[in-house]
């Protein structure tokens, strides 16, 4: 492994240079720090959507291959069947 030797002044210059880059001063390349994140609203789901979701998960297995890919027209048929079950 390579050995790196620095004087204390060189080390401090390196550290000070990094901290000034992180501060985001104009004209200096560096990392910009993101502001506070916006809180997204939780999406509401209806009773029908919850029924459809659970029915689709139950049905999907029938319309897939062993590899996990959808059979030909499998997704379309699974959607149709899940809607039909959810209407009851």
Beta strands, then each sheet from edge to edge (+ up, - down):
end
